[in-house]
Amino acid sequence: MVATSLTGTLFMPIAAFAQSQLEQTTQTAQAPNDGFALGDRQFQFDIGAQALSGALLAYSRVSGIDVVFDGSLPEGVMSTALSAEMTAASALNLILSGSGLSWVAVNATTVSIIRSDTMLEQETVTVPVTVTSHQQSAGYNGVPDSVYDTPGSVAVITQESMRKAPVREAREIFNQVAGVDISNDARDPGLTVNVRGQQEMGRVNVNIDGARQNYNQLTHGTTSRVYIDPALLAEVEIEKSNLTQNGGAGSSAGIVTMRTLNTQDILDDGEDWGGKINISHGNNSYDFAGDASVGARISPKLDIAAAVSRKAIGNYGPGSNNPGLFTTGNGKYYDRDSSRPEYTFLRQTSGLLKANIYLSEDQELNLGYVGSMSDYAKTNDVTNLYADFNETQVHTLTAKHNWDPESELINLDTGVYWTRTDNHQFRPARYTASGTVSTSSFDNDYTLDTFGADIANKSNFELDPVFDGTSELSFDYGTELFEDKAKTTSELGDEGGYGAAYQVEGSTPGGQRDVYGAYLTTTYGWNDLFTIHGGLRADRYSLTGDTFWCETQASSGNLCEDGGTPLDVDLSQNKVSPSFGASISPFKGIQFYANYRENLRAPTVQEALLGGDHIGNVGVPFYSNANLKAEESTTSEIGVNFKFNDVLRKGDGFRAKVSYYRSVIDNYTTIAYVPQPTLSGTTTAPVINTSPKTAAAIVNLTDPVYINGTELELSYDAGRYYLGGTFTLNDMDLEGNYNPFVLDTAYSQYANQTYTNIIPLGQETIGAPIYGASDQLYGIYSMPRRKITLDGGLRFWDRDLVLGMRATFVTPQNNFGSSNASSIVGQYFKYRVFDFYSSYQINDHVSLSFAVNNMLDEAYVQGSGGTYSAAPGRTAILSFSGNF
């Protein structure tokens, strides 16, 4: 049996291991006196406990060592789990430990598996061998080496990185990732993740344990939000290249998978039960954050895990230095004093429960629940005068099954999930300067249920050698579907002011969306030197719902309060999208790659069914676009991975990823001002004067949107000290024209122009078109033009004491789409932030950490859009961590 050999790395002594390590010690007695040796090359093994024959097959694929079975293997014997970097001989020793089997080297590339008593008869010398294996993660903030073996853009946020310094909000854990930004401010615990300049409305599939989080709610600022407590997270993976997989349906920019804690994250190897606890307290209204997690291995067939978290933070103070924050689309300047960060309290309770059932040697069932409840208030205007009080509940249920028998043709994953996000919002009544009620209070409920299922399989085929090199062909294929059901209800208070329930229910409309996707990817690899892949994905969506459109002019007879004109929306579209790429590793430790893909981004319920009227008697109705199209995008990238050991000193490690990408998006979808069909004005002789009235709608840009960027992530770790960082350069062209006539109805001849006629003089004046150009767009948000992060530190006393610093330098670009008449943020100011963190491991069970975030007390606005308040100023936090 012949398998491909994977590129290895040199053995690293424990004193120089980067940021995470795993030690396993076993006793074996297998040292054949045969005169042959398997070599001292190191391989990265990741072989789970399984039937011995399957483990030996996996071993052969990784090491390239042919394994010959002498007779038949004993039934029911399980291998020892192995996840480490070591030599082929040491790995084989560990796999066979406790099995009663041994091995002899037939030659330098072939071994024979025999019984231990047979080995003694062959005059072998039996000596004890101690195998100590280590899993190295020399990447930035403990990123695993698999990231630097992937021929594409992928990033991982480790638990080590998330625990380095306590965070006030979940958005802060993304600060150190190249090509990723968060658009929400600290008044809303929800996340709006921007990947390579694209965000919201499903462009980025943000999921919890594979369950999509598709919630949308219209406000000033961003609309898409994901609610997660970072205390429950074990790891976050951001896929930016490969969308030809489950999770890519309806998306165009990336897949962000937030994996929550499970048994293996809580218990050490060999533990039957145990737990962890973390408690934090600080100044600047960082009142309390605490979490506890427990796990238990009930039997070889079952293990469980549970966790609970509580956070209570108050209204913080912003930074005092460099107080300028932003200007709006109409040019007004705001600083830390004119944009007050009030109403920034949060009371959040979260928890999870997991069960892993091992049905057989090759089947596993994983069940999970993750939930949270967040009480907070936020304002939706630049001046922060009006607060809305929210209670947001999120419930996510997942069930996953894996079947991995002793066959290269089957590694089958199936899953189902359900997520509900429900936000109960109370909007207090608003008053005029004289004390009268201008807008009555609202009591709103926004609910989105998402149901989903997926199935995926991987098949591998080992081919005949080509030019003395091993070759392998693999097929990845699967299908997925999900359904969104949105519902909004509103009750109006009786304070006597203006207001109507349809304003809330139309701006965040109810409706149903169904999205389907299927994919097939074929990959060919030769001798660990060259890979090429090609794939197809087929996507389809359908969207239905009821809405209406109306006008604000009494003369039209089509008033919003009278119900307007009913409008039934029924949209659907399908597309087959290709993808392909290649990689080559001409030198050890260097991998070049190139990728190309196309995608269909399905519109959301919110985009397709927007209706009603702007709250507050503003006189701007919302129109559904009867001809809305799905976005179609192409993304190409080139990049290189670096992975070197023993660079400057024995045991150090250098890791880096560099990539350049370019995305072109047709039918880019955003909100814009549009005309109402009927004109308003005067017809009193001798002057006739008419002008369009304003509405708002979701539109497709008729011009392509271009996004170009460069990403860099690098890390050097020498054990006692480490240094890493990221660099993101992003150039976005988000300006474009659009068709302002979105309704399938008759428009006045001058619906988009002003018209003046002085009858006695015969003087007519017709103005230029008002709507349809980029100066009437709003709600488009762009990630910073340039972002640089640095992270370095020192380790003392066998790594028990760690002292580190982080720095972030941000240069924003224009938030294209803030119209000249808009109060939405138009230009952020650049900023820099420095953080200090430290930790001390008192003993095997207790550690303390101390961090100071925003050490220089900088005033700044974080995010890509929809942010009106300054970020928190200098905050010192002390944390206690323990395990039992």
N, C-alpha and C positions, 0 to 999 in steps of 0.2 A: 504494500500500500504506500503510494507516494503522495505527498502533499506539498504545497508551496511553502517556501521559506520566507519569513517576514524579516524586514530589516531590524537588526538588533542594536542595542546600545551597550556601552561598557558598564561593568559593575561599579556601583557607587557605594563607598563606605558610609556607614550610618552618620558620621559626624558631618557629612556634607550634603545630606539629603534635603531637598527643598520642601518646605512648608507642610508636608504630610508624609506619613510613613506607616507601613504595616509590617509587623514582625510575626513570623511564625517559626516555631522550632519543633522539629520532629526527629525521632531517632530511627535510622534505617541501618541495614546491614547488607549492603550490596556493592561490593567492590571486586568485580571479576578480574582474575589474574590472566587476562587474555592478550595483553600486549597492545590492544587497540584503545584509542581514546576518542571521545566525541567532541573534543575541542572545548575551548573556554569562552566561546562566543555567547554573549548574553541575548536572551529572547524575552519578549514581553508576553507572558502567559496570562490568560483569563479564562480558566476552565472551571465551571461549577461542579459541585458534587453530583455524580451521576453514575450510571452503569459503567463498569470498568472499560468495556469495549468502546463506548462512546467517548470516554475521556482520552483513550489512547489514539483514537482517530483525530480528535482535536489537537492532541499533542503533536502528532505527525504533521498536520497541516501547518502548525506554527513553526516547528523546528526543522522541517524538511527531512527528518530521520524516518527511514522506512522501519516499520514495526512488524515483525513476524510473530504470529501466534504459534507456539509449540503445542499443538493439540487444541483443546477447547478451554475457554476461560470459565472459571467457576461461576455458576449462576448466583444472582443475588448479591454479588460483591460490589460495593460502592467505592468509587475513588475518593480521595481527599480533595476538597476544593483548593484551587490554586489561582491566585491573582497576584502575580509578582513578576519581577524581572530577574532571571537567573539563567544558568547554563542548562543545556539540554540534559546532561546527566543528573544534575540536582533536581530538575523538574520531574524527571522520570522516577527518581528515588521517592520524591514526595507523593506522586500519584499512586505508587504501588505500596506505600507504607501501610502496614496492617492488613494487607491482602493475602499474605502467604506466598506471594510471587516475587520473582527477581528477574533480572535481565542480564544478558551477556552481549557484548559488542561483537557482531559478526565481522564488521569492518567499520570504517570511520563514518559511514552513513546508514548503517543497518544494525538493528538490535533484535535479539530474540527474547521473548518473554517465556520464562520457564518457572517451574515450582522451585521453592527454596531448597527442598531436599535434593532435587536434581542438580542444583547448582553446587551443592557441597560435593557431590560425586564427581564433578568436573574440576576438582582441585582448585576451587576458588578460595581466596583468602577473605574471611569475614571480619570486617572492622566496623566500628560505629562511625557513622557519618552524621554530622550536625548540619542541617540546611537552614540558614537564616535568609529569608527573602524580604525584599523591600519593594514597595510600590512608590515610585518617584513621581513627584509633581513639581517640576521646576518651572512651570509656567507662571504667568502673572497672577498673583494672589492665589497660588495653589492650583492653577488650571491643570487638569490631567494631560498627559502626553498624547492621548488620543486626538486632542484638538489639533496638534501639530502634525499628525499623520493624515488628517482629513483634507482631501484636495478641494477645498472650498472654504467659504467664510462661515465659520461657526464660532460662537463664544460661549463660555461657561462661567457662571457666577457661583463660586463654591460657598459652602457653609462657613468655611474659614474666613472668606472675604466678608460675608454678611455679619459675622460675629466680631470682626476686628474692632469695630466701634459701634455702639448702639445707635440706632437711627430713629428719628422722630416719625418719619413716614416711609412707606414701602418704596417710594420713588427713589430714595437715596441709595438703595442697593445697586442701582443701574449707573451710578455716576462714573464708574471706572471702566465702562465698556465702550470700545471703539464702534462708531457708527450707530449708537443708540442714545436716545434722549427721552426725557419724560416731560410732558407738557403741563401737568397739573401743578398747582401750588399747594402749600401746606394746609390750606383750609379745607381741602377735600381729600380724604384718604384713598380715593380711587386713583387708578393708574391709567394714563393714556400713553402708550408706548409708541415712540417714533423710531422706526428702523430705516436707516438710509433715506431720510427725508419723507417717508410715507407713514401715515398714522390714521387711526380712526376708521370706522365703517367697515371693519373686517379686512382692511389692507394688511394688517398684522394680526395673525391668529394668536391671541393670547389665551392660554388655557391653563387650567389647574389639573394636574395629573391626567392630561389628555382631554379634559372636558372643556369645551369652548366657553368663553365668557364674552357674550355678544351684546351686553347691555348698552343701550343708548338713551340719553335724556337731553333734550335741547335746553341749553342755557347760553348766556354770553360766555364764550370760550369753547373749550372742547366738549364733545358730546359723548364719546365712548369712554367707559370707565370699567376697570377691573378692581375688585376689592379682595385683598389678601393681606394677612398679617405675616410679616417677614419672620416672626418667631416660629412659624410653623413650616418654614421652607427648609429643605435639605439641599436643593440645588436648582439653578435656573439655567436652561440651555436656550440659546438664541441661534436659530438656523436662518441664515441670510441667503444661502445659495440654492439648496436643494428643496424645491417645493413640489417635485414629482414624487410625492409620498403622501400618506394619509396625514391630514392637517393642512394640506395645500389647497383644498377646495375653497373657492370663493375668495382667496387671498392673493396678494401680489407682492408683498415686501418681505415677509418672513414669518417664522413660527417661533413663538416664545412659550416654552414649556416650563411651568413652575411646578417642580416635583416637591411634594410635601413629605414630612417625616414618615419613616416606616421603621420596622423593627431593626433592620440592619444599621440604621442611622443612630439608634439609641443604645443598642447593646454591642459590646465588644465580642469578638470571636470567642466562643467557649462559654459565654455567660448564658444562663437560663432565664434570668430576669434582672431587671435593674431600671435605672431612670436617671434623668438629668433635670437640673433646676437652674434658672437664671433670674436674677433680680437686679434692676437698675433704678437709680435715682440721680437727679441732677438739678441744676439751677435753670433759670429762664423757663419756668413752668413745665420742666420735664419732671413731672411729679412721681410717676411710677410706671414701670414696665416689668412684668414678670411672666415667666412661663415655666411649665413643668411637663415632662414627657416620661412615659413609662413603657416598657416592653417586656414581653414574656414569651419564651419558647415553651409552649404547653406540652408539645410532643413533637416527634419527628415529622408529624403530619400537619401541625398547626402552630402558628405564632401570631401574636396580636400586638398592637401598639395603640397608644392613646396619648393625646396632648391637649393642654388647655393653656390659654394665654389671656392676659388682661393688661390693658394699657390705659392710663389716665394722664392726659397732658392738657395744659391750659393755654391761655392766650399769651403767646411769646412776645418778646421785644425784638425788633429788627436790628440789624447792624447800624453802627453810628458813623462809619467811615465811608467816604465816596457815596453820598446819599442819592445821587441821581439814579433813576430806575429805567424810565422809558418815556417815549412820546406816543400819543395816539395817532390814528390815521389822519385826524384833522390838525395835527401838529401841536397839540397841547402837551406841556411838559409835566411829568409827575416825579416826585421824589419820595423818600421814606416817610415824610410827614404828611404829604398830600394823598398818599395811597396807604392808608393805615391797615396793618395786619390784624384787625380785630376779628372776633368770632373765629378763633383758630383752635378752640378746644376740641378734644376728641375723647370719647369714652368707648373703648372697643373691647369686646369679648369674643374670643375665637376658640375653636377646638377641632379635633379630628379623632377618628377612630378607624383603625385598619385591621384587617384579618387576612392572613396569607395561608391558603390551604393547599397542601401538596398532595394532589389526588393520586399520583403514582410517581414512578421514577422520572417520567418525562412529561408530566402535566402539572400545571400550577394555576390556581385561581386566586386572584387578588381582589378583595372587596374594600371599599373605602368611602368614608364620609368626611367632608370638610365644610365647616360652617363658620360664619362670623356675623356679629351684630355691631354696627357702628353708629354712635350718636354724635352728631357734629353740626355746626352751623357754618354757612358760607354766604358770601355776598356775590351778586352777579353784575355789579356795576363798578366802574373805575373808582368812584369816590368811596366805595364800601359803606354806604349809608344804610342799605337795606339788607337784612339777614333773612335767609331761609333756613329753617331748622329741620334736620333730616334724621331719620332712623332707617338705615340701610341694612337689610338682611340678605345674606347669600347662603344658599344651600347647594352643595354639589355631591352627587352620588356617582360612584364609578364601579364597574365590574369588568375585570380583565381576565382573559384566559390565555395561557401559553401552552402549546403542544410542541415539544421538541424531541421527537423519537430518534432512534439510531438510524437516521437517514439524512443524506445530504439534500434530499428533495423537499423536506418539510421542516420548517420552523415557523409555525402558524401562530399569529397573534390575533385575537378577537376582543372586542370591547364594546360596551354600551355605557351611556352616561345620561344624566339629567342635571341641569343647573337651573336654579331660580334665583333671580335678583329682584328684590322688591324694595322700593324706596318709598317710605311714607314721609311726605314733606308738608310742613306747615309754613305758609307764607303769611306773616302778619299783615294787618291792614296798613296802608301807607297814607300819610297825611300831607296836606299842603302846609305852607309856611304860616297860614292863618289858623291852623289846627283842625280844619275840616278833613273828612275822609276823601281822598282822591281815588284810591283803589281798595276795594274790600278784600278781606282775607280769603285765602284759598286753603283747602285741605285736600291734598292730592295723593294719589297712589299710582306709582309707576311700576309695572311688573313685566318681566320678560322671562319666559320659560324656553329653554333650549334642550331638545332631545337629540341624541346622536348615537350612531353605531358605526363601527369600522371593522375591517378584516384585512389582514396582510400576511403574505407568506414570502419566504426567501428560499430559492433553490440554487444549489451549487453543483457544478460539474467540473471534474478534473479532466483536462484534455491531455493528449499525447504531447511529449516534450517538443518544443520548437527551438531549433538551433541550440540544443542542449540546455534549454531553459524551461522551467516549469510554467505551465499556463493554466488559467482557470476561468470559467465562464459562470456568471451568476445572473439570476433573474429575480427582481423584486417587483411584486405586483400586489394590488389590493384595491379596495373600494371603500367609500365612506359616504354617509349621508347625515344631514342634520336639519332640524326644523326649528325655526324661531316663531314663537307666538307672543305677541306684544299686546298689552292692554293698559290703558290709562283711564282713571276715573277721577273726577274732581267735584268738590262741593264748595259752593261760594258762601262766604259769610254774609250777614245781613246788616253790615255797618252803614249801608247807605251810599257807598261809593260805587265807582264803575267796576265792572268785571263780569265775566261769563265763563262757564265751565268749558265751553268749546275752545276757548283760547288755550287752555292747558292740554285738553284732549287732542286737539289738532296739531299742536306743535310737537308733541311726542305721541304719534298716532298708534292706534292698535292695528293689527294685521298679521298676516302669516307669510313666512318665507321658507321655501324648501330648496336646499342646495344638495347636489349630488356630484360625486367625483370618482374617477377610477384612473389607475395609472399602471404603467409597465415600464420598467427600466432594465436594460441589459448592460452588463459590465464585463469587459474582458481585461484580464491582467496577465502580464508576462514577467516572470522572474523578479518580482518586486521592483522592477525598473520602470514599467510603463503600464498605464491603465487608460481605457477609453470607454465611455458610456454613452448611450443614447436612450431616450425615453419619450413616451407619449402620455399625456393625461387628457382625459375627456371630462368636461365640466358642463353642468346644466343647472339653471335655477328657475324657479317660478315664484311669483309674488302676487298676492291678492289682498284686496281690502277695499273698504268704502271710505270716501272722503267727500269734500265739497269745496267749491270756490265761491268767492263773493267779492263785492266791491264796497268801498266806503262812501260812495256818493248816493244820496237819497234819490237823485234823478234816475239812477240806473234801475231801481226797483229790485236789486239783487243784493240785499243787505245781509251781513253775516248773522245778525241777531234774528233774522227771519229764516235762517237755514240755508241761504245761498242756493247754489245749483249743485245737486248731487253728482258725484263723480265716482264711478267704479273703475278701479285700477286692476289690470290683469296683465302682468309682464312676464316674459320668459325669454331665455336665450341659451344657446349652447355653443361650445367651442372645443376643438381638439388642438392642444398646444404641444409643440415639440420641445425637447431639451436635449442637450448633448454637451460633452466635455471630455477633457483628457488631462492626464498628469504624467510627468516624467521625473525620475530621480537619478540624474546623471552622476551625482556624487553622494556619498553617505552623509545623511543629515540634511540634504537639500531636496526639496520637492517643488517643482513648478507645476502650475495648473491653470486651466482656462475653462470657463463654463458659459453656457448660453441657455436662456429659457424664455418661454412666453407664458402669459397667465391671463385668465379672465377673472376680474373682480366683480362679484355680484353686488348690486345695490342692496341696501338694507331696507327694512320696513320704514324707518324714519325718512330716508331719502325719497322713497317712492311715494309715500302717502302724506307727506307734509301738508298741513291744511290749517284752517281756522284763522286766528287773528292774533297779533302781538298783544301781550298782556299790558294793561295800563292805558287803554284808550289812545294808543299811539297812532292808530289809523293806518297800519301797515298789515294787510292780510298776507297769509302764506298760501302759495299755490302749489299744487301737485303738478309735476311735469308729466304730461301725458305721453311724451316721447323720450323718456329717460332711457339712456343706454348704459350697458355695463362698461366698465373700464377695461381696456385691453393694453397690456404692457409687454415690453421686452426688456430683459436685463442681461447684460454681458459683463464678465469680469475676468481679470487675469490676476494671478497672485503667486506667492512663493512662501513655503514653510521652511523654517530653520530649526534644527534640533541637534545640539552638540553637547557633549560631556567632556570633562577634563580640558577646559579651554585655557584657563589661566593657572589653575592649580588642580591638584588631584581631587576629584570628587565634586567639582562645581558643575553647573549646567547653564546653558544658554538656550532660550526658546524665543521664537519670533514668528509672527504672521504679518504679511504685507499684501494688500490687495488694492486694485483700482476697479471701480464699477461705473457703469453707465446704464441708466434706465430711461426709456422713452414710453410715455403714457398717453394713449389716445383716449378721447372721451373723458378726460379728467373731470371728476364730479365735485362740485362745491356749491355753496350758497351765494346768491347774487341778488341785486335789486333788479326788478323787472317792472314793466308798466301794467297798470290795470287796463282792461279793454275800453272803458268809457272815459272820455275826457272830462275835466272840470274846468270851470272858468266863467266868464261873463259874456253875455250876448246883448248888452245894452247898447243901442245905436248911439253914436256912430262907430263904436269900437267893439269888435268881436275879439275876445282874448281867451284862448284855451291853452291848457297845459296838462301833461300827463300826471296821473297820480301813481304813487309808489306802492309796489308790492314786493314780496321776496319769494324766491323759489330755488329749488335745487336745479342746477344746470350742468350740461356737459360743455367743456371748453372745446371750441372748434380747432384750436391750435394745440399741437402736441406739447406736453410738459417734459422738460429734460432735467434729469438729476445726475450729476457726476460727483464722484467722491473718491478719496483715498483714505485707507485705514491702515494703521500700524499698531501692532501690539508686540511688546518685547519684554523679556525678563532675564535677569542674570542672578543666579543664586549660588553663593559659596558657603552656605551653612551658617557661618557666624554673621554674615551680612548679606543683604539682598537689595536689588534695585530693579524696578520695572516701571512701565508706563504705557500709555496709549496716545495716539494722535489721530484726529479725524479732521479731514478737510472736505467740505461739502459745498457744492455750487449748484444752486437750484434756479430754474427758470419757471416760475409758477404763474406768470402773467399770460393772459390769453383772452381772445374774444369768445363770445357765446351768443346763441340765438335767444333774444329776450322774450319772444312770443311763445310761451310754454303751453298755453291753453289751446285746446282744439275748439276755438270759438271765434266769432267775428270781432276784430279789433277796429276801433276808430281809425280813420285815415292818418291822423296825427297822434296816435296813442304813444308814440315814442319821440315826439317833437313838440316844441311850443309853436303856436300859430297865432298871429296877430293880423287883423285886417281893419284898417280905417276906411269905412265905406265911402264917405264923400271924396276922399283923395285917392281912393283906389290903391292904397299902399298895403301890400302884403309882406309879412316877414315870417319865414319858416326857419326854425332853429335846427341845429345839427342834432343827430340822434343822441339821446341821453343815455339809454341803457344798451348794453351789449359789448362794452369794452372792459378792460381790466380794472379801470378806476371805479367800477361798480361791484367788484367782487369783495367778499369778506368771509372770514372764517377759514382762510387757508393759512396753515402754520408751517413754518420752516425750521428745521433744526439749526443749531449754531453753524456759522460758516467755518469756524475753526475752534477745536476743543483739544486741549492737551492735559493729560493727567500724569502725575508722577507718584510713585509709592516706593519708599525705601526704609530700611531699618537695620537694627543690630540685634543679635541674639547672644545672651550671656548664660553662664552657669548651666551648661548642657541644655540650652534652649528654654530653661525655666523662666527667664526674664527676656521680654521682647520690648524694644522701644522703636517706634516708627513714626514717620511723617507722611502725609499725603498733601498734594497740591493740585489744584484745578484752575486752568486758565481758559476763559471762554470769550470768544469774539462772535457776537450774534450777527445775523444778516437780517435784512428787512423781512418782516412777516408780510410777504406779498399777499394782496387780497384785502387789506384794510382800506376800504374806500375813503375818499376824501371827506365824506360826510359821516364817517364812522367814528365811534368812541372806542373801538377795539384797538388793542395795542398795535402800533405800527412799527416801532423800532425800539429794541432793547439796547441797553448800554453794556459794554464789555465789563467783565469782573474777574476777580481772582479769589480763591478760597484756600486757606491752609488749615489742615487738621493734624492733631497730635493724638496718638494712641499708644497704649502700653498694656502689658499683661504680665502677671507673675503667677507661676504654677507653684502653689505652696506645697502640695503633695499630690499623690495620684488622684485625689478626690476633690480637691478644692483649689480654685484659682480666683484671683482678683484682677480687674482691669480698670483702667482710668483713661478717659478720652476727653479731649477738648476740640469740639467742632467749631469751625469758623474762628480760629484763634485771633485773627486781626480784626474781627468784628466788622466785616465788610457788609455794606448794604447792597443787595442785588436781587434781581428777579430771576428765578431759575425756571427753565423750561422753554419749550418751543412755541407756546402760544396759550392764550386763555388765562394768563397769570397777571393779576392786578396788584398783588401785595408783595412786599419785600419778604425775603426768606429769613429764617431765624438768625439772630445775632449770636455772639459768642455763647456757647453752651458747654458746660463741663458735666460729665456723667461718670459716676462710679458704679461698677457692676460686680456682682458676686455670682460665681458659677460653681456648681457642685454636681457630682455624680455618685450614685450608690448602686 
